[in-house]
Amino acid sequence: MAVKHLKTEEFNALMEQAPLAMVDFWASWCGPCKMLSPLVEEIGAQYEGKALIGKVNVDEEPELARQFGVMSIPTVVFLKNGREFDRKVGVMPPQAFTDVLDKNL
């Protein structure tokens, strides 16, 4: 599985293990999230073994959404060694996400 569905209890440990991560904060009722989901899956397959690509359901993991100050979804947060260094809010073309990953690999 290229995209990891992240839970609060495992989040910090996984982020510390992954030198580079992209995390999509989403919800099942969110139309733009549904539009972005196939793109996240595609990026997950493309970057498997290079970066951790994860998804956090904000309805199931509200604490993580609060921790990252997610106010609107979809929000994609980029982390390096467990620390946020960039974020994108809303649906964007694939290159908006892959450029950030490529520059930080």
C-alpha positions in Angstrom: 0.0 0.0 0.0 1.6 3.2 -1.2 -0.6 5.6 0.8 -0.8 5.1 4.6 -4.0 6.0 6.4 -2.6 7.6 9.6 -3.9 7.4 13.1 -3.1 9.7 16.0 -1.3 7.1 18.1 1.1 6.1 15.4 1.6 9.5 13.7 4.6 10.9 15.6 6.6 7.7 15.4 6.0 7.4 11.7 6.9 11.0 11.0 10.2 10.6 12.9 11.0 7.5 10.8 10.3 9.2 7.5 12.8 11.8 6.4 10.1 13.2 4.0 6.4 13.0 4.3 3.3 14.4 2.6 0.1 14.2 4.6 -3.4 14.9 3.1 -6.0 16.0 5.7 -9.4 15.1 4.4 -13.0 14.0 5.1 -15.4 11.7 3.4 -18.1 14.4 2.9 -15.7 16.9 1.3 -16.1 17.2 -2.5 -12.7 18.8 -3.2 -11.1 16.0 -1.0 -12.7 13.4 -3.3 -11.2 15.2 -6.3 -7.7 15.2 -4.7 -7.8 11.6 -3.5 -6.9 9.9 -6.8 -4.0 12.3 -7.2 -2.7 11.5 -3.6 -2.9 7.8 -4.5 -1.0 8.4 -7.7 1.7 10.3 -5.8 1.8 7.6 -3.2 2.7 5.0 -5.9 5.2 7.3 -7.6 7.1 8.1 -4.4 6.9 4.7 -2.7 10.2 4.1 -1.0 11.2 7.7 -1.3 8.7 9.5 0.9 5.8 8.7 3.2 2.5 9.7 1.6 -0.3 9.6 4.2 -3.9 10.6 4.7 -5.6 11.7 7.9 -9.4 11.7 8.1 -10.1 14.8 10.2 -13.4 13.4 11.4 -11.7 10.3 12.8 -8.5 12.1 14.0 -9.6 15.6 15.1 -6.6 15.9 17.4 -4.1 15.7 14.5 -6.1 18.3 12.6 -5.9 20.6 15.7 -2.2 19.9 16.1 -1.5 21.1 12.6 -4.0 23.9 12.7 -6.0 22.6 9.8 -8.9 25.0 9.2 -10.0 23.9 5.7 -9.8 20.7 3.8 -8.2 19.4 1.8 -4.9 20.5 3.4 -1.7 18.8 2.4 1.1 19.2 4.9 4.8 18.5 4.0 7.1 17.3 6.8 10.9 16.8 6.8 12.2 14.8 9.8 8.9 15.3 11.5 8.7 19.1 11.1 6.3 20.9 8.8 8.1 23.0 6.2 5.3 23.6 3.6 1.5 23.2 3.1 -1.0 23.5 0.3 -4.7 24.1 0.8 -7.2 23.1 -1.8 -7.1 21.1 -5.0 -4.1 21.8 -7.1 -2.4 20.3 -10.1 -0.1 17.3 -9.4 3.1 19.4 -10.0 2.2 21.6 -7.1 2.8 18.6 -4.8 5.5 16.7 -6.7 7.7 19.9 -7.0 7.8 20.2 -3.2 8.7 16.5 -2.8 11.3 16.5 -5.6 13.1 19.6 -4.1 13.3 17.9 -0.7 14.2 14.3 -1.6 
